[in-house]
Amino acid sequence: MARIRLAYALAFLLLLAVEVAIALFVRDRLVRPLVGDMLVVILLYCLLQAVFLVRPAAGALGVFAFACLIEGLQAVNYAAWLGVDHIGWARVMLGTTFSWMDLVAYAVGCALVRLDPRWR
């Protein structure tokens, strides 16, 4: 079990590095908003599995629900409620704009989680 958790932790760190690189260096309308959102749910799934090692389907569903909750909060401008809408890194981490396409990207990311060998 320790090896499995280590694999998830390493995948999390790799995806985190990719996400940071996307946030810092990519300024387009495909990779940053869509691929970045797709990867973030996979990143969260890997973190969840590294810490708790839950059933893959439950983990994917939980991550998807969490991502949808955050996206819904963006629709009501929760960054302003929290008083962090003027802080650049917080705006990137929390998001500030609701988009239906983000929900699609989250769904695609969670569908890709089916590649997890433990799913079978």
DAKA-V98306 format. One record per residue. N is the residue number from 1. PHI is phi in radians with two decimals (NA if undefined). PSI is psi in whole degrees, -180 to 180 (NA if undefined). Layout:
N & PHI & PSI
N & PHI & PSI
//
This chain:
1 & NA & -34
2 & -1.11 & -36
3 & -1.16 & -38
4 & -1.12 & -47
5 & -1.08 & -39
6 & -1.09 & -41
7 & -1.08 & -43
8 & -1.15 & -40
9 & -1.12 & -42
10 & -1.16 & -40
11 & -1.10 & -41
12 & -1.03 & -49
13 & -1.10 & -40
14 & -1.11 & -47
15 & -1.15 & -35
16 & -1.09 & -43
17 & -1.09 & -42
18 & -1.12 & -44
19 & -1.10 & -41
20 & -1.12 & -43
21 & -1.08 & -42
22 & -1.09 & -46
23 & -1.10 & -37
24 & -1.47 & -34
25 & -2.08 & -12
26 & -1.84 & 127
27 & -2.29 & 73
28 & -2.40 & -172
29 & -1.90 & 8
30 & -2.11 & -61
31 & -1.15 & -53
32 & -1.10 & -52
33 & -1.37 & -39
34 & -1.63 & -53
35 & -1.15 & -40
36 & -1.05 & -43
37 & -1.22 & -35
38 & -1.13 & -43
39 & -1.23 & -30
40 & -1.15 & -34
41 & -1.25 & -33
42 & -1.19 & -41
43 & -1.01 & -48
44 & -1.13 & -38
45 & -1.07 & -45
46 & -1.12 & -40
47 & -1.10 & -46
48 & -1.01 & -46
49 & -1.20 & -34
50 & -1.17 & -33
51 & -1.61 & -44
52 & -1.97 & -24
53 & 0.87 & 65
54 & -1.57 & 170
55 & -1.03 & 138
56 & -0.95 & -45
57 & -1.12 & -42
58 & -1.14 & -40
59 & -1.10 & -45
60 & -1.11 & -44
61 & -1.13 & -42
62 & -1.11 & -43
63 & -1.14 & -42
64 & -1.10 & -44
65 & -1.08 & -42
66 & -1.10 & -45
67 & -1.09 & -41
68 & -1.15 & -38
69 & -1.08 & -47
70 & -1.08 & -42
71 & -1.10 & -41
72 & -1.10 & -39
73 & -1.13 & -31
74 & -1.11 & -32
75 & -1.13 & -26
76 & -1.87 & 17
77 & 1.01 & 52
78 & -1.19 & -20
79 & -1.10 & -38
80 & -1.19 & -39
81 & -1.00 & -41
82 & -1.36 & -11
83 & 1.34 & 23
84 & -2.04 & 12
85 & -1.21 & -11
86 & -1.70 & -3
87 & -1.75 & 117
88 & -0.94 & -53
89 & -1.12 & -33
90 & -1.21 & -38
91 & -1.09 & -39
92 & -1.20 & -46
93 & -1.18 & -43
94 & -1.55 & -26
95 & 1.37 & 154
96 & -2.33 & -7
97 & -2.28 & 128
98 & -1.32 & 141
99 & -2.60 & 131
100 & -1.09 & -32
101 & -1.15 & -29
102 & -1.10 & -40
103 & -1.10 & -38
104 & -1.14 & -43
105 & -1.08 & -39
106 & -1.11 & -42
107 & -1.12 & -42
108 & -1.11 & -44
109 & -1.04 & -44
110 & -1.20 & -32
111 & -1.16 & -37
112 & -1.17 & -24
113 & -1.07 & -21
114 & -1.06 & -16
115 & -1.27 & -11
116 & -0.99 & 123
117 & -1.05 & -24
118 & -1.29 & -12
119 & -1.09 & -34
120 & -1.27 & NA
//
